[in-house]
Amino acid sequence: MLYSGLTKGTVSQSHQVNFFHFVRETEKLRVVNVSIQAVYEDFYKCVWVKFMNRIKEFLKAETVLCIALVLAVASMFITPPSAEYLGYIDYSVIAMLFCLMVTVQGFVKTGLFEFLSKKLTGSFKSSRALSAALMLLCFFTAMLITNDVALLTFVPLTLALFSGRDKLLIRCIILETAAANLGSMATPIGNPQNLSIYSYYNYSLGDFFLTMLPISLLSLVVLLLSLVFIPNEKISHGEVKAAFSPTRNFFVYAVIFAVCVCSVARLLDYRICLLITLLAALIFDRKILAKPDYALLATFVCFFIFVGNISAVPAVEEFIGGILNGREMLVSCGLSQIISNVPCAIMLSGFIAAENSDALLIGVNIGGMGTLIASLASLISFKLYSRSESSKKGRFFAEFSVYNFAVLGLLILAVYIMPMYG
């Protein structure tokens, strides 16, 4: 009996020990599982947050591209994908934009524009004279290097020269932005919308200049008169060191630019221009191929598809044509205020006849004035200013809007008054 009781007690005690051991091990496993789950959740959250932030940044940076992509995809439900899509795209425009982007970025890389800006602004002693020089630089260089690049070149210099002078800085950048937008409309290569319309309607250089030079000259007069709004203060920006030594790549890009001009003048096929540009870049400066704005090129492709799809529907084409008839300039100018002038030019060109192309050309160009998004180049100026120390975004936006809408109204009135546009 005693032996039996001891045995039972020993067994019971052993079971109890095993039970507690099992509980401890189970608790350890639970803690480990909780820890693994926490690590997994933290990792998941970290990756997801980073991914979503990148998506938000992309949407913010490439809003126009995203809108164009949505429109292109939506239009595919109206006109199903087919081989005809390939005919929608104006390959000459895409090729020439790419070649010009490579060329201009190549010149930027050589330091040419920085040298010119410092050299020309180094001798001015008053804020109004210096502002006039910067404004004229933006106006005339934009004709050759596009409004975007002109602002990317000269606005940072302006921020450095006028730092701490809020009123002067804001007004000078506003004038530079207007000058780049208005100056770029004078040539087929000054901005993307010009190149698109020039190619789509098969303009000759003579016809293009005949259409755009009168309004360009008037714009220059308006800009010069606008200098009265610039405070006339004495300035001292110290000794300006400017040096430039032409490198091999400088001459390479000079040749490519000459080839681009010949292609725009239709003296050379755009495919030859593209081939020369690619070969030169691959041989002499491969890294430059990362510089072009591929998002802009993709935006063009998306809008080409969208316009091609909706214009393939007779009812839609007739409806939009009815809205535009006799109001091409005003509609293109107004639509530019909402979606910016580059996509506006691509969209409306599919619905405007060749005899009314001048109205579209003028409308999308003067339509670059007005809202901050009317010309994407204006957003470049705003972003550069916003990143500066002590920036006053509200004041910049207010003064920008007042000036731009005033100039826009004046130019619209001038188009209706000037006899060559009658």
DOKEKOL-247492 format. One line per 10 residues: number of its first residue (from 0); their letters; for each residue x, y, z of C-alpha. Coordinates in steps of 0.25 Angstrom, whole numbers, plus 2048, in hexadecimal, padded with zeros to 3 digits. Each point is the difference from the previous one (the first is absolute). Example, Ala and Ser with C-alpha at 12.3 -4.5 7.8 and 13.67 -1.06 7.14 Angstrom:
% residues 2
0> AS> 831,7EE,81F ~ 806,80E,7FE .
//
This chain:
% residues 422
0> MLYSGLTKGT> 800,800,800 ~ 80B,80A,804 ~ 808,7FC,7F3 ~ 7F3,802,7F8 ~ 7FE,80E,806 ~ 80E,804,7FE ~ 7FF,7FC,7F2 ~ 7F3,807,7FD ~ 806,80D,807 ~ 80C,7FF,7F8 .
10> VSQSHQVNFF> 7F8,7FE,7F3 ~ 7F7,80C,803 ~ 80C,809,804 ~ 807,7FC,7F2 ~ 7F3,803,7F9 ~ 800,80E,807 ~ 80E,803,7FC ~ 7FE,7FC,7F2 ~ 7F3,809,7FF ~ 808,80C,805 .
20> HFVRETEKLR> 80B,7FD,7F7 ~ 7F6,7FF,7F4 ~ 7FA,80E,805 ~ 80D,806,800 ~ 804,7FB,7F2 ~ 7F3,804,7FB ~ 801,80E,805 ~ 80E,801,7FA ~ 7FB,7FC,7F3 ~ 7F4,80A,801 .
30> VVNVSIQAVY> 80A,80C,803 ~ 809,7FC,7F5 ~ 7F4,7FF,7F6 ~ 7FB,80E,805 ~ 80E,805,7FE ~ 801,7FB,7F2 ~ 7F2,805,7FD ~ 804,80E,805 ~ 80D,800,7F8 ~ 7F8,7FC,7F4 .
40> EDFYKCVWVK> 7F5,80A,802 ~ 80B,80B,802 ~ 807,7FB,7F3 ~ 7F3,800,7F9 ~ 7FC,80E,805 ~ 80E,805,7FC ~ 800,7FB,7F2 ~ 7F1,804,7FE ~ 802,80E,805 ~ 80C,802,7F7 .
50> FMNRIKEFLK> 7F9,7FA,7F4 ~ 7F4,809,802 ~ 809,80C,803 ~ 807,7FE,7F2 ~ 7F2,7FE,7F9 ~ 7FC,80E,806 ~ 80D,806,7FC ~ 7FF,7FB,7F2 ~ 7F1,805,7FF ~ 804,80D,805 .
60> AETVLCIALV> 80C,802,7F7 ~ 7FA,7FA,7F4 ~ 7F1,804,801 ~ 7FE,803,7F1 ~ 806,7F3,7FC ~ 7F7,7F8,80A ~ 7F4,808,7FA ~ 804,7FD,7F2 ~ 802,7F1,803 ~ 7F2,7FF,806 .
70> LAVASMFITP> 7FA,807,7F4 ~ 807,7F7,7F7 ~ 7FC,7F4,807 ~ 7F1,805,801 ~ 800,803,7F1 ~ 803,7F2,7FD ~ 7F2,7FB,804 ~ 7FB,80A,7F6 ~ 80A,7FB,7F5 ~ 805,7F2,803 .
80> PSAEYLGYID> 810,7FF,7FE ~ 804,7FC,7F2 ~ 80B,802,7F6 ~ 7FA,80E,7FD ~ 806,805,80D ~ 80E,801,7FA ~ 7FB,80A,7F6 ~ 7FB,809,80C ~ 80E,804,804 ~ 808,80B,7FA .
90> YSVIAMLFCL> 80D,7F9,800 ~ 807,80D,7FA ~ 7FC,808,80C ~ 804,7F5,80A ~ 80E,7FF,7F9 ~ 803,80F,7FF ~ 7FC,802,80F ~ 809,7F5,804 ~ 80C,806,7F8 ~ 7FE,80E,805 .
100> MVTVQGFVKT> 7FF,7FB,80E ~ 80D,7F9,7FE ~ 807,80C,7FA ~ 7FB,80A,80A ~ 804,7F7,80C ~ 80E,7FE,7F9 ~ 802,80F,7FF ~ 7FB,802,80F ~ 80B,7F5,804 ~ 80B,808,7F9 .
110> GLFEFLSKKL> 7FD,80C,809 ~ 7FD,809,7F4 ~ 7F3,806,805 ~ 806,802,80E ~ 80C,808,7FA ~ 7F7,808,7F7 ~ 7F7,804,80C ~ 80B,804,809 ~ 808,807,7F5 ~ 7F4,809,7FC .
120> TGSFKSSRAL> 7FA,803,80E ~ 80E,803,806 ~ 801,80F,7FC ~ 7F2,805,804 ~ 7FF,809,80C ~ 7F1,802,802 ~ 7F5,7F6,803 ~ 7F8,804,7F4 ~ 80B,800,7F6 ~ 804,7F2,805 .
130> SAALMLLCFF> 7F1,7FB,800 ~ 7FF,805,7F2 ~ 80C,7F8,7FC ~ 7FB,7F3,806 ~ 7F2,802,7FA ~ 806,802,7F2 ~ 809,7F4,802 ~ 7F4,7F8,803 ~ 7F8,806,7F4 ~ 80B,7FE,7F5 .
140> TAMLITNDVA> 806,7F3,805 ~ 7F3,7F9,802 ~ 7FE,801,7F0 ~ 80C,7F6,7FF ~ 801,7F8,80D ~ 7F1,800,803 ~ 7F9,807,80C ~ 802,7F5,80A ~ 80F,800,7FE ~ 801,80F,800 .
150> LLTFVPLTLA> 7F9,801,80E ~ 808,7F4,805 ~ 80D,808,7FC ~ 7FD,80E,805 ~ 7F6,7FF,80B ~ 80A,7FA,80A ~ 80A,80B,7FC ~ 7F5,80A,803 ~ 7FE,7FA,80E ~ 80E,801,803 .
160> LFSGRDKLLI> 801,80F,7FB ~ 7F4,805,807 ~ 800,7F7,80D ~ 7FA,808,80C ~ 7F8,80A,7F7 ~ 7F2,7FA,7FF ~ 7F9,80A,7F8 ~ 80B,801,7F6 ~ 802,7F1,7FF ~ 7F2,7FC,7FE .
170> RCIILETAAA> 7FD,80B,7F5 ~ 80D,7FC,7F9 ~ 7FD,7F2,7FF ~ 7F1,803,7FC ~ 806,808,7F4 ~ 80A,7F5,7FD ~ 7F5,7F6,7FF ~ 7F7,808,7F7 ~ 80C,804,7F8 ~ 804,7F1,7FE .
180> NLGSMATPIG> 7F2,7FC,7FC ~ 7FD,80C,7F7 ~ 80E,7FF,7F9 ~ 7FF,7F1,7FE ~ 7F4,802,7F7 ~ 808,807,7F5 ~ 807,7F4,7FB ~ 7FB,7F2,7FC ~ 80B,7FA,80A ~ 7FD,80A,80C .
190> NPQNLSIYSY> 7F5,7F7,806 ~ 7FA,7F2,7FE ~ 7F2,805,7FC ~ 807,808,7F5 ~ 808,7F4,7FB ~ 7F3,7F8,800 ~ 7F7,80A,7F9 ~ 80C,803,7F6 ~ 801,7F1,7FC ~ 7F1,7FD,801 .
200> YNYSLGDFFL> 7FC,80B,7F6 ~ 80C,7FF,7F8 ~ 804,80F,802 ~ 80B,806,7F8 ~ 80A,809,808 ~ 7FB,80C,7F8 ~ 7F2,7FE,804 ~ 803,7FC,80E ~ 808,80D,802 ~ 7F6,809,7F9 .
210> TMLPISLLSL> 7F5,7FB,80A ~ 808,801,80D ~ 80A,80B,7FE ~ 7F6,80C,802 ~ 7FA,7FA,80D ~ 80E,7FD,804 ~ 805,80E,7FE ~ 7F4,806,807 ~ 803,7F6,80C ~ 80E,806,801 .
220> VVLLLSLVFI> 7FB,80E,800 ~ 7F6,7FC,80C ~ 80C,7F9,807 ~ 809,80D,7FF ~ 7F4,809,805 ~ 7FE,7F6,80C ~ 80E,804,805 ~ 7FA,80C,807 ~ 7FB,7F6,80A ~ 80E,7FC,804 .
230> PNEKISHGEV> 806,808,80B ~ 80C,808,7FC ~ 80A,7FE,80A ~ 80F,800,800 ~ 807,7F2,801 ~ 80D,7FB,802 ~ 802,7F1,7FD ~ 80F,800,801 ~ 80A,7FB,7F6 ~ 7FA,7F6,7F7 .
240> KAAFSPTRNF> 809,7F6,7FB ~ 7FC,7FA,7F2 ~ 809,7F7,7F8 ~ 7FC,7F6,7F5 ~ 809,7F7,7F8 ~ 7FA,7F9,7F4 ~ 801,7F1,802 ~ 7FF,7F5,7F5 ~ 7F2,7FD,805 ~ 7FC,80F,7FE .
250> FVYAVIFAVC> 803,7FF,7F1 ~ 7F9,7F2,7FF ~ 7F3,807,805 ~ 802,80C,7F7 ~ 800,7F6,7F5 ~ 7F4,7F9,805 ~ 7F9,80D,802 ~ 803,804,7F1 ~ 7FA,7F3,7FC ~ 7F4,802,808 .
260> VCSVARLLDY> 7FE,80E,7FA ~ 801,7F9,7F2 ~ 7F6,7F6,803 ~ 7F6,80A,806 ~ 802,808,7F3 ~ 7FD,7F3,7F8 ~ 80E,800,7FA ~ 803,7F3,806 ~ 7F7,7F4,804 ~ 7FD,7FF,80F .
270> RICLLITLLA> 804,7F1,800 ~ 80E,804,7FB ~ 800,80B,80B ~ 7FC,7F5,80B ~ 80B,7F7,7FB ~ 80B,80A,800 ~ 7FB,805,80E ~ 800,7F1,806 ~ 80E,7FD,7FA ~ 806,80C,805 .
280> ALIFDRKILA> 7FB,7FE,80E ~ 804,7F2,800 ~ 80E,803,7FB ~ 803,80D,808 ~ 7F7,801,80C ~ 7F7,7F4,803 ~ 7FC,806,80E ~ 7F8,80B,7F8 ~ 7F6,7F6,7FC ~ 7FB,800,80E .
290> KPDYALLATF> 7FD,80F,800 ~ 7F4,801,7F6 ~ 7F2,802,806 ~ 7FB,7F2,7FC ~ 7F3,803,808 ~ 7FD,80B,7F6 ~ 802,7F7,7F4 ~ 7F7,7F6,806 ~ 7F5,80B,803 ~ 801,803,7F1 .
300> VCFFIFVGNI> 7FE,7F2,7FC ~ 7F4,7FE,80A ~ 7F9,80D,7FA ~ 803,7FB,7F2 ~ 7F8,7F3,803 ~ 7F5,807,807 ~ 7FE,80B,7F5 ~ 801,7F5,7F6 ~ 7F5,7F7,807 ~ 7F6,80B,802 .
310> SAVPAVEEFI> 801,806,7F3 ~ 7FE,7F3,7F9 ~ 7F1,801,806 ~ 7F9,809,7F6 ~ 7F6,805,80A ~ 80B,804,80A ~ 807,807,7F5 ~ 7F4,808,7FB ~ 7FC,804,80E ~ 80E,805,804 .
320> GGILNGREML> 802,806,7F2 ~ 7F3,808,802 ~ 805,806,80D ~ 80D,804,7FA ~ 7FB,806,7F3 ~ 803,80F,800 ~ 805,7FF,80E ~ 80D,7F9,7FE ~ 809,80A,807 ~ 7F7,803,80C .
330> VSCGLSQIIS> 7FD,7F1,802 ~ 80F,7FC,7FF ~ 804,80C,809 ~ 7F5,7FC,80B ~ 803,7F1,800 ~ 80F,803,802 ~ 7FD,806,80D ~ 7FA,7F3,805 ~ 809,7F5,7FA ~ 80C,809,7FB .
340> NVPCAIMLSG> 803,804,7F2 ~ 808,7F3,7FB ~ 7F5,7F6,802 ~ 7F6,80A,7FB ~ 808,802,7F3 ~ 800,7F1,7FE ~ 7F2,7FE,803 ~ 7FA,80B,7F8 ~ 808,7FE,7F4 ~ 7F8,7F4,7FC .
350> FIAAENSDAL> 7F4,808,7FF ~ 804,80D,7FA ~ 802,801,7F1 ~ 80D,805,7F9 ~ 7F9,80E,7FD ~ 7FE,802,80E ~ 80E,7FB,805 ~ 805,80F,803 ~ 7F5,802,80A ~ 804,7F3,807 .
360> LIGVNIGGMG> 80F,804,800 ~ 7FD,80E,805 ~ 7F6,7FB,80B ~ 809,7F5,806 ~ 80C,80A,801 ~ 7F9,80C,806 ~ 7F8,7F6,808 ~ 80D,7FD,807 ~ 7FE,80C,808 ~ 7F5,800,80B .
370> TLIASLASLI> 800,7F5,80A ~ 80C,7F9,806 ~ 7FD,7F4,7F8 ~ 7FD,806,7F3 ~ 80F,7FE,7FC ~ 807,7F5,807 ~ 80D,809,7FF ~ 7F9,809,80A ~ 7FF,7F5,80A ~ 80F,7FE,7FF .
380> SFKLYSRSES> 802,80F,805 ~ 7F6,7FE,80B ~ 807,7F3,805 ~ 80E,806,7FF ~ 7FB,80D,808 ~ 7F9,7F7,80A ~ 80C,7F8,804 ~ 808,80D,803 ~ 802,805,80E ~ 7F5,80A,805 .
390> SKKGRFFAEF> 7F7,7FD,7F4 ~ 7F2,807,801 ~ 7F8,7F6,7F7 ~ 7F3,808,802 ~ 805,80D,7FC ~ 807,7FA,7F4 ~ 7F3,7F9,7FB ~ 7F8,80D,802 ~ 80A,809,7F9 ~ 802,7F5,7F5 .
400> SVYNFAVLGL> 7F1,7FF,7FE ~ 7FD,80F,7FF ~ 80B,803,7F6 ~ 7FE,7F3,7F7 ~ 7F1,802,7FF ~ 802,80F,7FD ~ 80A,7FD,7F5 ~ 7F7,7F5,7FB ~ 7F4,809,7FE ~ 809,80A,7F9 .
410> LILAVYIMPM> 805,7F6,7F6 ~ 7F2,7FB,7FD ~ 7FB,80E,7FE ~ 80C,803,7F7 ~ 7FE,7F3,7F7 ~ 7F2,805,7FD ~ 805,80E,7FD ~ 80C,7FE,7F8 ~ 7FD,800,7F1 ~ 809,7F4,7FD .
420> YG> 7F7,7F7,809 ~ 7F3,805,7FB .
//
